[in-house]
Amino acid sequence: MSGKKRITVTVKSFATLREVMDPEVRLDFEEGAAIRSLLAELSVRYGGFHERIFSAPGNLRDFVNILKNSRNIQFLAGMDTPLADGDTIAIFPPLAGG
């Protein structure tokens, strides 16, 4: 039997990200996928997402916060933080000054 197990994660967007994507979306990945894969999928699915999150390919903008089950990925494995079935990922864009 071949093929990897599929996992489902819930992604929640906040602030200005809601202008370009749904407030909450469920995505399926192969087991072993990481935050990097999730961000790539969101960039393909939602026009304008990539520009709000990345300053350059693979480099998150300053002050972008991504939480996996309420823990900041900066304190886990960053963009290589693995995803698990049932995870909730919250993405907070940089807040614009007024």
C-alpha positions in Angstrom: 0.0 0.0 0.0 1.6 3.3 -1.0 0.7 6.9 -0.5 1.0 9.0 2.6 -1.7 9.6 5.1 -3.6 12.8 4.6 -4.0 15.4 7.4 -6.4 18.3 7.8 -5.5 21.6 9.4 -7.6 24.7 10.0 -6.2 28.1 9.1 -7.5 31.2 10.7 -6.7 34.7 9.2 -6.8 38.0 11.0 -6.8 41.7 10.4 -5.9 42.7 6.8 -5.5 39.1 5.6 -9.2 38.8 5.7 -9.3 41.2 2.8 -7.7 38.6 0.6 -8.7 35.3 2.1 -11.5 33.5 4.1 -11.5 34.1 7.9 -11.2 30.3 8.3 -10.3 27.6 5.8 -9.6 23.9 6.1 -6.7 22.5 4.1 -5.5 18.9 3.4 -1.9 17.9 3.2 0.2 14.8 3.0 1.5 13.8 6.4 5.0 15.4 7.0 4.0 18.7 5.4 5.3 21.9 7.2 4.2 25.5 7.6 6.2 26.3 4.5 3.8 24.0 2.4 0.8 25.6 4.0 1.9 29.1 3.1 2.7 28.0 -0.4 -0.8 26.6 -0.8 -2.4 29.8 0.6 -0.3 31.9 -1.8 -1.6 29.9 -4.8 -5.2 29.8 -3.6 -5.5 33.5 -2.6 -4.3 36.4 -4.7 -2.6 39.0 -2.6 -1.8 36.6 0.3 1.9 36.2 -0.7 2.5 39.9 -0.9 1.1 40.5 2.6 3.1 37.8 4.3 6.5 37.7 2.5 9.0 40.4 1.9 11.0 38.2 -0.5 10.5 34.5 -1.5 10.8 32.4 1.6 11.3 35.4 3.9 8.4 36.4 6.2 7.8 40.1 6.6 8.7 41.6 9.9 6.0 41.3 12.5 4.1 38.5 10.8 3.1 36.1 13.5 2.1 32.5 12.8 0.8 30.4 15.6 0.4 26.6 15.6 -2.1 25.6 18.3 -1.4 28.9 20.1 2.4 28.5 20.0 4.5 30.9 17.9 6.3 29.0 15.2 9.4 31.1 15.9 9.8 29.1 19.1 9.1 25.8 17.3 10.9 25.0 14.0 9.9 28.2 12.1 8.8 27.6 8.5 9.8 24.0 8.9 7.4 23.4 11.9 5.6 20.2 11.0 1.8 20.1 10.6 -0.3 17.4 12.3 -3.9 16.3 11.8 -6.2 18.6 13.6 -3.8 21.5 14.0 -5.1 25.1 14.1 -2.8 27.7 12.4 -3.5 31.3 13.1 -1.8 33.9 10.8 -1.5 37.6 11.9 -0.2 40.0 9.3 1.9 43.1 10.2 -0.4 45.8 11.6 -0.4 49.0 9.6 0.3 52.2 11.4 -2.3 55.0 11.5 
